[in-house]
Amino acid sequence: MNLSYWEIKSWLTNIDYTIVGSGIVGLNCALYLKERFPKSNILILEKGMLPQGASTKNAGFACFGSLSEIIDDLNSHTETEVLQLIKKRVKGLKLLRKTLGDKTINYRNNGGYELFLNNEHLLDKCISKKEDINKLLKPIFKKDVFSIKPNSFNFKNIESEYIFNQFEGQIDTGKMMEALLKKAQKKGIKILNNCVVEVFTEKSDSVKIKTNEFEFYTSKLLIATNGFASQLLNEEVKPARAQVMITKPIKNLHIKGTFHLDRGYYYFRNIDNRILFGGGRNLDFKGEETAEFNQTDIIQNKLEELLKTTILPEILFEIEHRWSGIMGVGNQKKAIVKQLSNNVYCGVRLGGMGIAIGSLIGQELAQLIE
């Protein structure tokens, strides 16, 4: 790139902290670093025109886990680990709301509903475990989290009862990211978009970063690329694509809340008199283990089928937009936040819980700097 003296001097000289990724984690990390070190020179590099990955592409669920998901987690994690995961999600959501304000992110506590497909016996299992899970979560919420409600939204081809979560909410993802970006820029944090980090080399007191456009040095490098982490790091984190669609506005839409279906592999919500619907990764786990932003027929067809037969069975609707986001997942649900070497750090593998824990992981990443 043909950089001028002014560009090099103003944007790429005496950089204290370089953060890769301008998503929820990267921006919160930068804000917290600026709070701790007000005179520091902070640069964020973002490979997309807008924050890539999942931060601007998620469904906007302010959730911490459905009942069936928590039951599943207890099969692969200890009770203490599951409790810690949920505590972290609740703490992270509180931090997000405190940082930006409920009005700014359009936070709504409409509750969360878990729907169950017919003849799966999963509802019976959840009902049998409900009291135990409520007891487990009582120290966090001081009240019962999960209760049973009838199918008041008249969804079809599901069991006649839902599991209701009174503490689940929803946000406007676009407003959240817009507010975080504005906050960062107001603090003097520089963000360069369409800038891909190709490789970095650690020196004794700095890190040399080579991008698709230029090379420069930074004192510390913090990697917050979540689903794309494997492109720069050798950590146990894989990309996981989530495909999403949204309808055109529907007159007198009666559905309000966040909804989980089929163990959370499908999820939908109301937004601006529309239904936003995503999921289906379980139809092709291997195929969706990708960092490519595409849609596939197998998943798109299934999403449309469920909209027609289950969610909006007697309502005419049209799909207006389709997109996909890239999450970072692994064998464990715990995020990876650690120092990798003298001057390199990472905060990745958010496991599809970016809204819930992104703010907290960003803060924890910044706290690794001494």
Secondary structure, 3 states (H helix, E strand, C coil): CCCCHHHHHHHCCCEEEEEECCCHHHHHHHHHHHHHCCCCCEEEECCCCCCCCCCCCCCCEECCCCHHHHHHHHHHCCHHHHHHHHHHHHHHHHHHHHHHCHHHHCCECCCEEEECECCCCHHHHHHHHHHHHHHHHHHHHCCCCEEEEECCCCCCCECCEEEEECCCEECCHHHHHHHHHHHHHHCCCEEECCCCEEEEEECCCCEEEEECCCEEEEEEEEECCHHHHHHCCCCCCEEEEEEEEEECCCCCCCCCCEEEECCCCEEEEEECCEEEEEECHHHCCCCCCCCCCCCCHHHHHHHHHHHHHHHCCCCCCCEEEEEEEEEEECCCCCCEEEECCCCEEEEECCCCCHHHHHHHHHHHHHHCCC
